[in-house]
Amino acid sequence: MSRERDSDRVPGTQADSSGPSDEPATLTGVARVANWWRRVAAGPETPRGLNAVAAGALVFLSIPYGLVAAAALWFRSRRPTRFGVPVISVGNLVAGGAGKTPLTVYLARLLRREGRSVAVVSRGYGRRSRGTVVVSRGGKPEVKWREAGDEPYMMALLLEGVSIVVSERRSDGVRHAVDELGADAILLDDAFQHVQLARDLDVLAVDAARPVGNGHLLPGGPLREHPSGVGRAHVLAATRCDRAGGADRVVGSLGPLAPDALVLETRMKPVEFWDVGTGETVRAADIRGRPGMALSSIADPLDFERTLGRLGMHVVGRLALPDHHDYSGEDVEVVVEAAREVGAETILTTEKDAVRLRPWRSRVPLVALGIDLEVTSGEERLVEVVREVLEGRRKS
């Protein structure tokens, strides 16, 4: 599952698509509610009728959430814990779906190229373990994904030579990475609001098409905090710029709040398909003409389905479950049966889902699509900024 290669294995990433477009995916259970929230509360759709009433109630609830969030940020930022190594934070202003994990992987590889011993420290969302857990010491994962969380486990598979540590107290995780694993550069995963831990660089992932969603705080919208919080960011990484026509919306909406921040333009680059059952690379040409079912349990399933469409995949069915869904044996049976019902010869899924579906033993092949983040504008300046941080020439 290593993505460190110079050439694409998946051709045609810029092609127009006639595949899955704006029609919602087939949803199950809680995912149906989540999809409604994305479309009405967090997306561009204007609610009407009962949807407008429900959306209004959520916006009303945003008021106490905003007060509590602001107070918590102020309190946590009073005496941040500092460490004697460079610390770079990666996070979101909104809840989910902005491309934070691919950005973290990209930055980890950048730090490795600069000759650093890197550790990614994460909370490990959804994990069943407690305390500080070493997921990887730069090699294969040392624990199961349920003890690590799906995203840290996936990063452990993708990042050779990078340690991965999870801890609900990130300061404990950083301390362990530095003292026990010898890390001399720390990447904090999903930590923009974790201000009790000092950092030398704050990198914020922002969806280029919808930088602040509908502009409301949770639960009325996707914002974790007031947009003014973007002023803490040193780098704004505008993601999916190829689909949004650049970073203009990011610059227009958030630029005035962080006038000194470096703005990057990035895109999500499909790299390769691989068979979850065997781990072997699958040529796109070998599955492009075969009927397939799209399976995902991520923040934005429609984004994944559109990517399959742009790659020319013949998608005959779609199945979406709640983000970070923990697949049971019964779930797998339902997925396989759904694929057979729509005549799918292959099940197409994301790498994050593949982590939670291994080992795969069904006769219906499960093929995962690997995605990398590519910086299309601003990369040279980003490297300069990172070097300033590593050399101690940049003030926090």
N, C-alpha and C positions, 0 to 999 in steps of 0.2 A: 504493500500500500504506500510505498514511498512516492512522493510527488516531486522529488528533486531531480528534474530532468530538463533539458534545454528545449525540446521540441514537443509540440502537441501530439497526442495520440488520437485526439478526437477532432476531425476536420470539420470545416463548415460552421464555425462558431459565430460567424457574422451574418449568416444567411437569414433571409426572412423566413417566417414560419407560417404554414397553413394548418399547423397542428393545434393542440389545445390552446384556447385563447382566453376569452373572458368568462366562459361558462364555469360555474363553481364545480369543484371536485365532488365526487361522491363522498359524503361524510358519514361518520358513524359516531354515535354517542355524544360525548362532550365536545367533540370536534365541530359538531353542527353549531353549537353555541359560540365556540371560539371563532368560527368563520363569520357568524353574524356580527360579532364584536369587531372583527377586523374590517368588515365592509361598512358598518354603520358608525361605530364609535371611533375607530382608528384610521379609516380610509377616506377616500374622496367622495363616497356615496352620500347624498343628502337624504336623511331619514324622513319618512312620511308616515302618517297615520299612527298606529300603535308603536311602530318603530321609533317615531319621533318622541313619543311619550317616554318610552324606555330609555332612549338616549339622553333625554333631558334629566331623568332621574339619576343616571350615572354621572352626568356633568355636575349635578348638585352634590353628589357624594365626593366629587373631586375637591371640593372646598376644604373639608376637614383633612382629607389626604394631603393636600398641599401644605396646610399649616403644620401638620405633624412632620412631613418630609423636610420642610424648611428648618424647623426647630432641631430635628435630628442631625441634619447636615451641619448646622451651626455648632451644636454641642460637640460632635465628633471631630470637628476641625480645630478645636481649641488647642490641643496638645498632641499633634501627630507623632507617631512613633517613627524614629529615623534609624536607618541602618547604614553601615559603612560601605555599601556597594551601590552602583547605579540602579535605580528602580524606574521602570517604565510601565505605565498603566494603560490598559486598553479597555474601552467600555462603550456604552451606548447612552444616549439621552432618552431613547424610547425603549419600550419593552419588546425585545425579540425582533429577529428578522432583518437586522441591519448589516450582517456580514462580519460580526465581531470575531468569530472563531477563525475564519480564513485569514483575517487581518492579524490575529495573534500568531498564527503559523508563519505568515510572511515575516513578521518582525523577529520571531525566534530564529529563523534562518538568516536574516540579516545580521543579527548579533553574533551568530556562529561564524559567519564569514568575516566578522571583525575580530575573530580569535578569542571570543569570550566563552567561559563556561556558563551556560545559560540554564536557568530554571524557570519554568512557568508555574506560578502559584495560583490556584483556583479554589473557589469555595466547593466545587464539585456538586453542582445542582442535581438533585434527585438521587444522590447516592444513599446507600443504606448503612454506610459505615459512619463512625464518629471519630473526632479527634484528627490528628495529623496522619495522613497516609501517603507513603511514597508510591506513586503509580508507576513511575519509570525512573531509572538512573541513567537514561540515555540509550537504553537498549529496548528489549521487548517489555511490554507491561508485566508488572510483578503481581498484580491483583486482578480480579474479575471486574468487568465494567460496572457492575452494581455497587462495588465498593469504591469505585473511582468517580462515577458519573459518566454519561456517554461521551460528552465533549472532551474531558480530560483524557479518557481512554483513547478516543480517536486521535487526539494530538500525540499521545504516546506512540501510536502506530505510525504516524506520519513524520515525527521529528526524531531522526536518529542523532544521538549525541546531545540531546536536550533532556534534562530531568523534568519530571512532572510531579508536582506535590499538590495535594488537596487538603484543605483545613478550613473549618468554619470560622476560625480566627486566623485571618491571613497573616497577622504578625507572627504567629507560631509557625506557620508554613514557611515564611521567609527566613525566620531564624534557623529552622531545621535545614533549609536548602543551603544557607550560607555556612553554618557550623558543621553540619554532618555530610553534606554532599559537595562542598567546595565551590558553590556557585559564586561567580563574581559579577553577575548581571542578572537582574530579576525582572520577569515580565508578570505583571499582575493581570489576571484574566477577569474581565467583567467587574472592574473596580472603580469606575468613574465616580460613583457615589460613596466609595469606601474611603472617605477622606481622613479617617483616623490613622491611616498609614501614609507617611510622606512619600512623595514620588518626585523624580527629576524631570519626567516628561509625561504629559497626559495626551493620549491619542484617542480621539473620539470617532467611532464609526457612525456615519450618517447616510441614510438612504437618499440618494440623489433625487429621486422622484418625489418622496414625501419626507422631507427633513424632520418635520414635527408632527406628522400625521394630521389630525384635525385641529391641533393646537391646544387640546385639553389634557390635563393631568389624568392619571389613573383614578378611577375606572372609566371616566367619561372619554378618555382618549389614551394614547399610548405613552405620554410623557411621564417619566419617572420623577422629574423635578421641573421647576420653572425653567423656561428656555434661557433665562439669564445665566443659568449655571454653566452654559457653554463658554463663558468667559474664563473658566479655569483651564480650558483646553489649549494646548500648544499646537496640536495638529488636528485638522479636520479631514478625515479620510472619507471622501464622498464615494459611496459604493454604487455599483451598477450604473455608472455614468454612460455606458454604451446604450442603455435603454432610455435614459432620461435626457440624452442629448447634451451631456456635460454636467458641470457642477454649478450651473447658474442659480438653481433654486437654493442650493446650500449657501452660496455666497450672498444671495439676496436676502435670505431669511435669517441666517445665523452669522454671517460675516460681520455685520455691525456690532454684534455682541462679543466678538472675539477678533478685533481688528488686526492683532499681531499674529494670529494663528496662521500656520502654513496650511494651505488647502491642497489636498491630493485628489487627483481624479483616478479612480480605479474601476476595474470590471471583474466579474467572476468568470474565470476561464475554465471551461470543461477540459480536463486533461486526459482521462482515460476511463473506459468501462472495465470492470473486473468482476469475475465470477465469485460470488460470496461463498459458494460451496467449495471451490478449489483454490481460490486466491489468485487464479491466473488472469492475465490481461485478456480482454475480449475486444476484437476489432469491431469498430462501429459498423463497418460494412456488413459484418456477419449477422447483425441483428436488426439492421435498419429496415429491412423489408418484412420482418416477422411481426405478427401481432403481439403487442405487449400491454401489460397493465401497470400503470404508475401507482406506486405505493409509497406513502410518506407520512411521517408524524413529526413535522417541523412547524415552525411558526407561520410560514407562508407556503402551503402546498402548491398553490397556483403558480408560484414562481418556478418551482421545480418542474411542473408540467409544461410550462412555456419553454423552458430550456430543452426539454426532450423534443418539443415540437420544432424548435430551431435546428436541432441536430438531425431532423428528418425521421425521428422514430415514429413507428406506426402504432399509436396508442389507441387501444380499443376499449379501455376501461380505466377508471381512476378510483383509488381508495385512499382516504385521508383519515388519520386518527389524531388524538390530541398530541401536542408537542411533548417530546421525551417519553412517549408511550412505552411501557414495559411489556413487550410481547410475551404472552404465555404460549404454551403448546396449543391450547385451544384457539388462540388468536391466529397462529400459523395455519391451522387447519381451515379456519374461516377464509384467510387470505388466499390459500391455494384453491379452495373451492370457488371463491369469487373469480379467480383467474380462469378457471376451467369454464365457468358459466359464460364468460364473455369471449371465450375462444382464444385467450392469450397463451402464447407459447413461451413467453418470457415475462418475469416480473421485474420491473425496473424500479430501483429505489435509490435513496441517498446514502452517502457514506455513514452519516450519523445513524440512520436506521439500520444499516448493515452491521454496525457494532452491536446493536440490540437484537439482531436476528441470527447471529452466529452461535453455534454451528448450524448450517443450513443443510438439511438432508432430504428435502422434497425432490421428486423427479422433475418438477417444474423449475427451471433454472431461475435463480435470483441474481440479477446483475446490478451492481452499484455504479453510480457515476461519481468519479472523483472531480473535485472543483478546487482550483487555486485562485487566489487573489492576485491580480496583476496591476501594478501601478502604471498608468498610462501617461501621467503628467505629474511632475513634482518629485520624482524619485531621487534625482541628484541632490536636491536641497534636503530631502529627508535624510539621506545618508550623511550629509554634513552635520545636520542637527543631532543625529544619533552619535556621531563621533565626538561632538562637543560634549554631550552628556557623559560618554564613556571616559573621556579625558578630563572630566571635571571642569570644563571651561564654560559650562552653561549653568546659570543660577536657577534654582527651583522656582 
